[in-house]
Amino acid sequence: MLCPAPIIALGRSLGSVAIGDLLAVAADDPAARHDVPAWARMRGQEYLGERAAEDGVPVYVVRRLS
């Protein structure tokens, strides 16, 4: 996904997961490396970091706190 699609996907999905659960979004846009942590901070959620999917695409992980 290219930005802002990853941020939109996180925002839409936040309400569908329980507090304490994880959300993950795959994004090959380099801007997501900065945008996802900033989104989590602004929304009061916990950014847990980045990992690579099997195909090498970065996956950004957020824990729902509220």
Residue frames as a rotation matrix with the C-alpha (Angstrom) as fourth column:
MET 1
0.579 0.816 0.000 0.00
0.816 -0.579 0.000 0.00
0.000 0.000 -1.000 0.00
LEU 2
-0.474 -0.644 0.600 1.11
0.602 -0.735 -0.314 3.52
0.643 0.212 0.736 -0.69
CYS 3
-0.608 0.227 -0.761 0.53
0.613 -0.476 -0.631 6.28
-0.505 -0.850 0.150 1.85
PRO 4
-0.538 0.087 0.838 -1.95
-0.827 -0.245 -0.506 7.42
0.161 -0.966 0.204 3.02
ALA 5
0.194 0.706 -0.682 -3.66
-0.520 0.663 0.538 4.03
0.832 0.250 0.495 2.49
PRO 6
-0.401 -0.342 -0.850 -1.85
0.440 0.742 -0.506 2.30
0.804 -0.576 -0.147 5.41
ILE 7
-0.998 0.039 0.050 -2.95
-0.063 -0.560 -0.826 5.03
-0.004 -0.827 0.562 7.81
ILE 8
-0.279 0.954 -0.108 -6.52
-0.918 -0.232 0.323 4.90
0.283 0.189 0.940 6.53
ALA 9
0.067 0.263 -0.963 -6.53
-0.125 0.959 0.253 1.10
0.990 0.103 0.097 6.92
LEU 10
-0.769 -0.388 -0.508 -5.27
0.445 0.245 -0.861 1.36
0.459 -0.888 -0.016 10.51
GLY 11
-0.868 0.463 0.179 -7.89
-0.490 -0.743 -0.455 3.97
-0.078 -0.483 0.872 11.37
ARG 12
-0.030 0.906 -0.423 -10.70
-0.843 0.204 0.497 1.89
0.537 0.371 0.758 9.90
SER 13
0.051 -0.019 -0.999 -9.54
0.073 0.997 -0.015 -1.28
0.996 -0.072 0.053 11.63
LEU 14
-0.790 -0.494 0.362 -8.86
-0.285 -0.227 -0.931 0.12
0.542 -0.839 0.038 15.09
GLY 15
-0.263 0.784 0.562 -12.45
-0.964 -0.187 -0.190 -0.25
-0.044 -0.592 0.805 16.29
SER 16
0.571 0.536 -0.621 -12.65
-0.632 0.770 0.083 -3.86
0.523 0.345 0.779 15.16
VAL 17
-0.100 -0.644 -0.759 -9.94
0.262 0.719 -0.644 -5.17
0.960 -0.263 0.097 17.49
ALA 18
0.801 0.397 -0.447 -10.09
0.487 0.001 0.873 -5.50
0.347 -0.918 -0.193 21.25
ILE 19
0.668 -0.584 0.461 -7.97
-0.698 -0.707 0.115 -3.36
0.258 -0.399 -0.880 23.52
GLY 20
0.251 -0.702 0.666 -4.63
-0.557 0.458 0.693 -5.09
-0.792 -0.545 -0.277 23.87
ASP 21
0.592 0.010 0.806 -4.84
0.518 0.761 -0.390 -6.78
-0.617 0.649 0.445 20.47
LEU 22
-0.433 -0.855 -0.286 -2.46
0.161 -0.385 0.909 -6.09
-0.887 0.347 0.304 17.62
LEU 23
0.852 0.507 -0.129 -3.04
-0.012 -0.229 -0.973 -4.46
-0.523 0.831 -0.189 14.27
ALA 24
-0.273 -0.946 0.172 -0.61
0.303 0.085 0.949 -4.91
-0.913 0.312 0.263 11.41
VAL 25
0.839 0.472 -0.270 -0.43
-0.089 -0.371 -0.924 -3.18
-0.536 0.800 -0.270 8.07
ALA 26
0.004 -0.815 0.580 1.85
0.792 0.356 0.496 -4.00
-0.610 0.458 0.647 5.14
ALA 27
0.917 0.248 -0.312 3.14
0.044 -0.841 -0.539 -1.03
-0.397 0.480 -0.783 3.18
ASP 28
0.272 -0.859 0.433 5.91
0.946 0.321 0.042 -0.75
-0.175 0.398 0.900 0.63
ASP 29
0.630 -0.040 0.776 5.87
0.237 -0.941 -0.241 3.06
0.740 0.336 -0.583 0.68
PRO 30
-0.360 -0.874 -0.326 8.98
0.648 0.017 -0.761 4.31
0.671 -0.485 0.561 2.55
ALA 31
-0.474 0.233 0.849 6.88
-0.443 -0.896 -0.001 7.08
0.761 -0.377 0.528 4.14
ALA 32
0.584 0.752 -0.306 4.98
-0.143 0.466 0.873 4.46
0.799 -0.466 0.380 6.18
ARG 33
-0.065 -0.712 -0.700 8.11
0.747 0.430 -0.507 3.94
0.662 -0.556 0.504 8.30
HIS 34
-0.962 -0.264 0.068 7.49
0.173 -0.784 -0.596 7.43
0.211 -0.561 0.800 9.73
ASP 35
-0.465 0.855 0.232 3.74
-0.595 -0.495 0.633 7.76
0.655 0.156 0.739 9.26
VAL 36
0.226 0.593 -0.773 2.63
0.193 0.750 0.632 4.64
0.955 -0.292 0.055 11.15
PRO 37
-0.403 -0.386 -0.830 4.56
0.873 0.108 -0.475 5.44
0.273 -0.916 0.293 14.37
ALA 38
-0.986 0.071 0.149 3.35
-0.096 -0.981 -0.168 9.06
0.135 -0.180 0.974 14.20
TRP 39
-0.186 0.977 -0.103 -0.26
-0.421 0.016 0.907 7.90
0.888 0.212 0.409 13.72
ALA 40
0.106 0.190 -0.976 0.03
0.638 0.740 0.213 5.54
0.763 -0.646 -0.043 16.71
ARG 41
-0.755 -0.471 -0.457 1.46
0.653 -0.469 -0.596 8.31
0.066 -0.748 0.661 18.89
MET 42
-0.869 0.447 0.213 -1.22
-0.396 -0.885 0.244 10.82
0.298 0.127 0.946 17.84
ARG 43
0.050 0.946 -0.319 -4.01
-0.450 0.307 0.839 8.25
0.892 0.102 0.441 18.46
GLY 44
0.079 -0.066 0.995 -2.66
-0.997 0.015 0.080 7.09
-0.020 -0.998 -0.065 21.83
GLN 45
0.979 0.185 -0.091 -1.78
-0.194 0.976 -0.104 3.61
0.070 0.119 0.990 20.59
GLU 46
0.374 -0.882 0.286 1.49
-0.369 0.142 0.919 1.67
-0.851 -0.449 -0.272 21.00
TYR 47
0.676 -0.279 -0.682 3.74
-0.674 0.142 -0.725 1.28
0.300 0.950 -0.092 17.98
LEU 48
0.771 -0.320 0.551 5.57
-0.158 0.742 0.651 -2.04
-0.617 -0.589 0.522 18.34
GLY 49
-0.245 -0.955 -0.165 7.83
-0.381 -0.062 0.922 -1.84
-0.891 0.289 -0.349 15.33
GLU 50
0.412 0.216 -0.885 8.39
-0.906 -0.001 -0.422 -3.25
-0.093 0.976 0.196 11.91
ARG 51
-0.131 -0.451 0.883 9.00
-0.110 0.892 0.439 -6.73
-0.985 -0.039 -0.166 10.54
ALA 52
-0.620 -0.111 -0.776 9.25
-0.770 -0.100 0.630 -8.12
-0.148 0.989 -0.024 7.05
ALA 53
0.553 0.805 0.216 6.53
-0.650 0.579 -0.492 -10.23
-0.521 0.131 0.843 5.48
GLU 54
0.333 -0.403 0.853 7.55
0.341 0.894 0.289 -13.40
-0.879 0.195 0.435 3.62
ASP 55
0.606 -0.056 0.794 7.73
0.790 -0.075 -0.608 -11.41
0.094 0.996 -0.001 0.40
GLY 56
-0.421 -0.907 -0.033 9.97
0.894 -0.408 -0.188 -8.77
0.157 -0.109 0.982 2.03
VAL 57
-0.023 0.491 0.871 7.33
0.195 -0.852 0.486 -6.04
0.981 0.181 -0.076 2.30
PRO 58
-0.934 -0.327 0.144 7.55
-0.050 -0.279 -0.959 -4.15
0.353 -0.903 0.244 5.61
VAL 59
0.117 0.944 -0.309 4.74
0.503 0.212 0.838 -4.84
0.856 -0.254 -0.450 8.07
TYR 60
-0.699 -0.291 0.653 4.11
-0.295 -0.715 -0.634 -2.27
0.652 -0.636 0.414 10.81
VAL 61
-0.208 0.559 -0.802 2.58
0.667 0.681 0.302 -3.45
0.715 -0.473 -0.515 14.08
VAL 62
-0.570 0.174 0.803 0.48
-0.514 -0.838 -0.183 -1.41
0.641 -0.517 0.567 16.52
ARG 63
-0.700 0.396 -0.595 -1.12
0.674 0.643 -0.365 -2.48
0.238 -0.656 -0.716 19.81
ARG 64
0.012 0.794 0.608 -4.54
0.109 -0.606 0.788 -1.01
0.994 0.057 -0.094 20.57
LEU 65
-0.863 -0.384 -0.329 -4.43
0.383 -0.071 -0.921 0.70
0.330 -0.921 0.208 23.96
SER 66
-0.674 0.664 -0.323 -7.77
-0.034 -0.465 -0.885 2.49
-0.738 -0.585 0.336 24.01
